[in-house]
Every structure is written in C-alpha cells, then in structure tokens.
C-alpha cells in the first residue's frame, strides 16, 4: 500500500458488488473479470459498473449509499471501464 491520497471505487447495482483499488487499471481488470463471471453464471447479458475517483487514501472508511461513495470531492469518471481507460485516467487526475 502506498501513501496515495486518493483511490478508485467501482460499483454495480446489477451485480450487487463494489471494489476499490489505488491503480485504475487494476480496478478495471478486476471488475471486467468479475462482470464476465457474473454474466456467465447469472444469465444476465450485461453488467454496468460505475467508477469514481475518491479523494481519500484507500485505507479510509466512508459511507456508501446506493452504491455511491459519500465523500465530498468524489468524482464519477464513467459508467464504462473501457471509457475510463480510453480517456487515460491515472494518478494525475
């Protein structure tokens, strides 16, 4: 774990699931794999994850309401992991 002052948070109402990581690519890889697994086992044809940049270290605790982080300054990046990577989100954002 680093001393990074922010992390990324992804959630899916469909899959009843959320995850956080310091590295955006690691988070996207995780949710892509889990989304594919969920679709395969549930028969659902798509799983949508929403992704936020949360301005707190990853070890922080905070409320999550309706699958959204309740942290002032959190920024929703996208509904699509592919879009997040295409836009080039990284530690600079």
C-alpha positions, -999 to 999 in steps of 0.1 A, spaced: 0 0 0 12 35 -8 6 69 7 -15 79 -23 -41 104 -12 -69 91 -34 -82 58 -48 -107 45 -73 -140 29 -64 -163 9 -87 -198 -4 -81 -225 -23 -98 -261 -24 -87 -267 -53 -111 -240 -75 -96 -246 -61 -60 -208 -55 -59 -182 -29 -52 -144 -27 -52 -116 -2 -46 -80 0 -58 -53 25 -59 -45 17 -96 -72 23 -121 -60 -4 -145 -60 -30 -117 -96 -19 -108 -108 -22 -144 -92 -56 -148 -109 -68 -116 -144 -56 -125 -141 -68 -161 -133 -103 -149 -160 -103 -122 -186 -88 -146 -179 -116 -171 -181 -142 -144 -214 -128 -131 -229 -127 -166 -218 -163 -173 -233 -176 -141 -264 -154 -138 -275 -154 -175 -277 -116 -175 -263 -102 -207 -246 -70 -193 -233 -57 -161 -227 -20 -156 -201 -7 -132 -198 30 -123 -163 43 -114 -153 72 -91 -121 88 -81 -123 92 -43 -101 118 -27 -91 97 3 -64 71 9 -76 36 1 -74 26 38 -100 52 47 -135 44 58 -166 62 45 -203 57 38 -215 41 6 -252 49 -2 -269 34 -32 -236 21 -45 -220 56 -45 -192 68 -22 -204 95 1 -172 115 2 -170 152 -7 -150 158 -38 -155 123 -52 -158 125 -90 -176 100 -111 -154 91 -141 -176 69 -162 -202 42 -164 -178 22 -186 -144 7 -176 -134 8 -212 -141 45 -214 -121 52 -183 -90 36 -198 -96 53 -232 -97 87 -215 -63 79 -198 -73 84 -162 -43 79 -140 -26 92 -109 -26 128 -124 -64 131 -123 
